Amino acid sequence: MTDPGPDTTDVTDELARELDRAHVFHSWSAQAQTSSLVIASGRGCRVWDHAGVEYLDFSSQLVNVNIGHQHPAVVSAIREQAELLTTVAPATVNLARGEAAKRIVARAPEGFRRVFFTNGGADANENAIRLARLTTGRDKILSTYRSYHGNTGAAIVSTGDWRRVPNEFARGHVHFFGPYLYRSEFWARSPEEECERALQHLRRVIESEGPQTIAAVLLETVPGTAGVLVPPPGYLAGVRELCDRHGILLILDEVMAGFGRTGRWFAFDGYEVRPDLITFAKGVNSGYVPAGGVIIDEPIAAGFDERVFPGGLTYSGHPLAMASIVATLDAMASEGVVEHARAIGETAIGPGLAELAERHEAIGEVRGEGVFWAMELVADRETREPLPAPAMGELKAALLARGLLPFIQDNRIHVVPPCVVTADEVGEAMAIYDEVLSAMG
Ligand code: PLP
């Protein structure tokens, strides 16, 4: 039995739910409505609800707790910083901010020497978009259907899913289809064909919009919320080439995929592509304190002027966030978390999911890398018809009942535990998935 963490049993079921409902997110989120789980504490890959019931966290809380819950070194760094200084203004320099920036650029490609901090991922994309517009003097931002970039102004209209519907008339934001072989828009039969046709499609979109009006292409390196859509070889390099041909900047959103998730520090390290701007959040400090930012290639940083007021004014670079980044990145490096993520993906998660797919007709496809995977569930393997929402709801309830906290989006179960997950924990989770899928018939 794992240590259950602090005692929270004095919170009654009823009170916990009432507190939870008071958070407005829960009034509309279908995802949240299917879950009555109220989490009170966490450690490593496990969380406990207010009654002390233990769950394996295979969601990483929206895919951000890469280093695991309540890592002792990060928790004590936050505590120590709290005793030193917890406020910051942009005109002053705090030591932790420089230390955090230094560690972040050390992981980025040559030439990326500047970072500015924001309060999260949406905020990072917002600022990258603004910077791209100021740098190029152009307006349009191209991003893919099946993407998620955050819930603020420009980030939400760059997002290519149902969330942008109320913003359909936002100007300057254009969507195109990225590669997704399993549900190909291009009738492709191989990754090579998918890559070639997806690039052809983007070429046409750029031409019809007018290349000289496009400031940037904004892409999740590996689209996460849309189902871990690992890009085919050559696709990102092809996008880069198109951008270069037309003076368009390439922003890679590494908010979910970055800092270890894919078994690399940045997901794009595996794709022979160099972006102009990199946005990050979540994994950089495992979400312990809200933080994000943009890493900027030098030619763009050199063009900074008084019009660029990056990040939020009061809280960007907050000492608690910075201390948590420093401690997280140091612990990740000294504990080999990124290498572990790659190895556990190759030796346990990938093979485990492949075996599940062999046993269960309901799994149409599994895909992923590192500790970043998704199973696509179908009503019929032949037609690839997605498993309908009520059945997905039942799956979610069954997983929770067996002690696994899942991240489910549409017809996909995302398999995204903290990157420190052990082979035993992966085995435990696979047995639960297997049991639940068997019970489904
Ligand atoms: N970009 C990506 C790829 C994300 O997955 C998310 C959040 O899930 C965001 C941006 C938004 O980040 P935040 O919730 O910190 O605003």
Residues whose N, C-alpha, C, O or C-beta is under 5 A from the ligand:
A	BS01	PLP	L62 G120 G121 A122 D123 Y148 H149 G150 E220 D253 V255 M256 A281
